[in-house]
Amino acid sequence: MWIRKLRIERVGIGGEASPCPIAWIDNFAMRNFTNDAIFDDTLPVGDGVLEVGLRVPLDRLRDAMQDWFRRKGYITRDESLRVEEMPR
């Protein structure tokens, strides 16, 4: 089910990137917060690491996580997220 491993990073104003804490990723991954079944195929495994199934679209995941993190106050409007597939 979780065939892809993703790197989830917060990108600051100057371009510096840091792994998002697993607590943030786990908070997003709970379906009762996202209300989107497509994100059910997600498994937070560590700081900056999320395993996902094949049906999870990366652009949509990034946009939804970025929106959620901003609403929670984890990142500012000037910061963004980088979501990249890691080699296996």
Legacy VTK file of the C-alpha trace (Angstrom):
# vtk DataFile Version 3.0
C-alpha trace
ASCII
DATASET POLYDATA
POINTS 88 float
0.000 0.000 0.000
2.712 2.508 0.957
4.958 2.062 -2.023
6.379 5.598 -2.281
8.461 7.440 0.294
8.242 11.238 0.300
10.431 13.946 1.783
8.355 16.768 3.316
10.305 19.979 3.987
9.479 23.479 5.119
11.175 26.038 2.874
11.906 29.387 4.489
12.114 32.850 2.967
15.816 32.521 2.136
15.328 29.111 0.551
16.644 27.126 3.503
14.824 23.811 3.905
14.225 21.734 7.015
12.296 18.504 7.566
8.769 18.962 8.875
8.321 17.375 12.305
6.468 14.070 12.317
3.865 15.592 14.663
2.846 18.063 11.921
2.715 15.356 9.270
0.747 13.031 11.542
-1.694 15.801 12.393
-2.385 16.349 8.694
-2.605 12.636 7.887
-5.565 12.088 10.221
-8.580 11.883 7.896
-10.958 13.530 10.328
-8.935 16.731 9.832
-8.507 16.601 6.044
-11.896 15.067 5.183
-10.371 13.760 1.950
-10.272 9.984 1.463
-7.449 10.235 -1.092
-5.065 10.980 1.776
-6.008 7.787 3.627
-3.073 6.099 1.860
-0.512 7.983 3.944
1.742 6.844 6.777
3.973 9.309 8.664
7.210 7.479 9.514
9.603 10.153 10.764
10.556 13.811 10.689
10.198 14.904 7.070
9.205 11.420 5.853
5.786 10.254 4.675
5.013 6.982 2.936
2.111 7.057 0.477
0.242 4.867 -1.980
0.244 5.243 -5.739
-3.083 7.091 -5.875
-1.866 10.088 -3.820
-1.140 13.020 -6.192
1.939 14.915 -4.987
0.816 18.389 -6.125
-2.533 18.017 -4.400
-0.868 16.615 -1.276
1.587 19.542 -1.147
-1.181 22.118 -1.586
-3.407 20.506 1.051
-0.555 20.097 3.556
0.654 23.645 2.971
-2.846 25.014 3.538
-3.298 22.902 6.688
0.126 23.858 8.094
-0.621 27.550 7.547
-4.019 27.284 9.250
-2.375 25.513 12.217
0.363 28.179 12.401
3.164 25.698 11.635
4.367 27.767 8.668
3.886 31.406 7.722
2.457 32.817 4.486
6.029 33.503 3.342
7.101 29.876 3.823
6.212 26.938 1.616
6.442 23.155 1.516
8.565 20.979 -0.693
7.205 17.476 -1.304
9.537 15.180 -3.220
9.597 11.472 -3.868
12.660 9.804 -2.387
14.504 7.035 -4.237
13.886 3.549 -2.887
LINES 1 89
88 0 1 2 3 4 5 6 7 8 9 10 11 12 13 14 15 16 17 18 19 20 21 22 23 24 25 26 27 28 29 30 31 32 33 34 35 36 37 38 39 40 41 42 43 44 45 46 47 48 49 50 51 52 53 54 55 56 57 58 59 60 61 62 63 64 65 66 67 68 69 70 71 72 73 74 75 76 77 78 79 80 81 82 83 84 85 86 87
